[in-house]
């Protein structure tokens, strides 16, 4: 009887998880209870909540309100956005900003225009020919989003940065248990051939 119970227990444990079919991420474990839909809107709303008080204070003190720049979310592993995951996170964040803060926003490509280093965040280029309507205004603020994927979690970071001096005014962190949906959106990077076009976000 004990052998039967032990066997059933082992079968239950083994059936509870499986390895991801990816050579690069083969060490990660996928849990069946995490295969539901991912609430990206709730995630970005919670990220923004930690920064809202500071953003509203800035908005109140700035009579000639400059647009708020929002970067596409990039993977901390390479600081590039080549997957749908980063764009979904960015779009959800922009929706929450316009609904909650009523602030005009523009989106810029992280790796092309911003560099994060020990001395702060700096603009990389003044060549904004691919941006519509106006050039990047250094005398304003930017929300810079990044993320990392661990064995079991998606970790998302959002920083409010003063572009005048590169100082991080406020930051926020949220996490989600990995789901099939997250893995699928991020795995598009590995499936895309080098010659294929990489997503290029435009100013909105």
SVG drawing of the C-alpha trace seen along z (x, -y; Angstrom):
<svg xmlns="http://www.w3.org/2000/svg" viewBox="-9 -77 38 79">
<polyline fill="none" stroke="black" stroke-width="0.4" points="0.0,0.0 2.8,-2.4 4.5,-1.7 1.3,-2.5 0.9,-5.8 4.6,-6.7 4.2,-5.9 1.1,-8.0 2.8,-10.9 5.7,-10.8 3.4,-10.7 1.5,-13.7 4.7,-15.7 6.1,-14.8 2.9,-15.8 2.8,-19.1 5.6,-20.6 7.5,-20.1 10.6,-21.6 10.2,-24.4 11.0,-23.3 13.8,-25.8 17.5,-25.1 18.3,-28.4 15.8,-28.3 15.7,-24.5 16.5,-25.0 13.3,-26.8 10.3,-25.0 6.7,-25.6 3.9,-24.9 0.5,-23.8 -1.4,-26.0 0.3,-29.0 -1.1,-28.5 -4.0,-30.9 -4.2,-34.4 -1.8,-37.1 -3.2,-40.3 -0.7,-42.7 -3.0,-45.7 -3.1,-45.0 0.7,-44.6 1.4,-47.9 -1.3,-49.6 0.4,-48.5 3.8,-49.6 2.4,-53.1 0.7,-53.3 4.0,-53.6 5.0,-56.5 1.7,-58.3 2.2,-60.7 5.5,-61.9 4.1,-62.2 1.1,-64.2 3.4,-66.5 5.5,-67.2 2.4,-67.7 1.0,-70.2 4.2,-72.2 4.8,-72.3 2.5,-74.9 3.8,-74.2 3.6,-70.5 6.1,-68.7 5.3,-65.2 6.2,-62.2 8.5,-59.8 7.7,-56.1 10.3,-53.6 9.5,-50.1 10.2,-47.6 13.5,-45.8 15.0,-42.6 17.8,-43.3 19.8,-40.6 20.5,-42.6 18.6,-45.9 16.9,-45.3 13.3,-44.8 12.8,-42.1 9.8,-40.4 6.1,-41.1 6.3,-41.1 8.0,-44.4 5.6,-46.1 2.5,-44.7 3.9,-46.0 4.6,-49.4 1.2,-49.7 -0.6,-48.7 1.5,-51.3 0.6,-54.0 -3.1,-53.2 -2.9,-53.5 -1.0,-56.8 -3.5,-58.4 -6.4,-57.1 -5.1,-57.9 -2.8,-60.9 -4.1,-62.5 -0.6,-63.3 0.5,-63.6 3.0,-60.8 5.5,-59.8 7.2,-56.4 10.9,-56.1 13.1,-53.2 15.2,-52.4 18.4,-51.1 18.4,-53.8 18.0,-56.9 18.8,-56.1 21.7,-54.7 21.7,-53.7 25.0,-53.7 26.7,-54.5 26.5,-58.2 22.8,-58.1 20.6,-57.9 21.6,-59.9 20.3,-60.6 22.4,-58.8 21.5,-60.7 20.0,-64.0 19.1,-62.4 15.3,-62.0 14.4,-62.0 12.3,-58.8 10.3,-60.5 7.1,-62.3 6.1,-65.9 9.1,-66.9 12.5,-66.1 13.3,-64.6 13.1,-67.3 15.8,-66.8 14.0,-69.1 11.4,-66.6 10.9,-63.1 10.9,-59.5 9.5,-56.3 12.0,-53.6 10.7,-50.0 12.8,-46.8 12.2,-43.2 13.9,-40.0 12.8,-36.4 13.8,-33.9 13.1,-30.3 9.6,-31.0 8.9,-34.7 8.6,-37.7 10.2,-40.7 9.2,-44.1 10.9,-47.4 9.8,-50.9 11.9,-54.0 10.9,-57.7 14.0,-59.6 14.7,-63.3 16.2,-63.7 17.9,-67.0 20.4,-65.2 19.7,-61.4 18.6,-61.1 16.2,-58.4 13.4,-60.1 11.3,-57.1 11.2,-53.4 8.8,-50.5 9.0,-46.7 6.3,-44.1 6.5,-40.3 4.3,-37.7 4.5,-33.9 5.6,-32.7 2.8,-31.6 2.6,-30.0 1.5,-33.3 4.6,-35.2 6.9,-32.5 5.3,-32.5 5.5,-36.3 9.2,-36.4 10.2,-33.3 9.6,-35.1 13.1,-36.5 14.6,-33.1 12.4,-32.0 13.1,-35.1 15.9,-34.8 18.6,-37.5 17.5,-38.9 13.9,-39.3 12.6,-42.7 12.8,-43.7 9.9,-45.6 10.5,-49.3 8.2,-51.4 7.1,-54.8 6.2,-57.9 2.5,-57.8"/>
</svg>
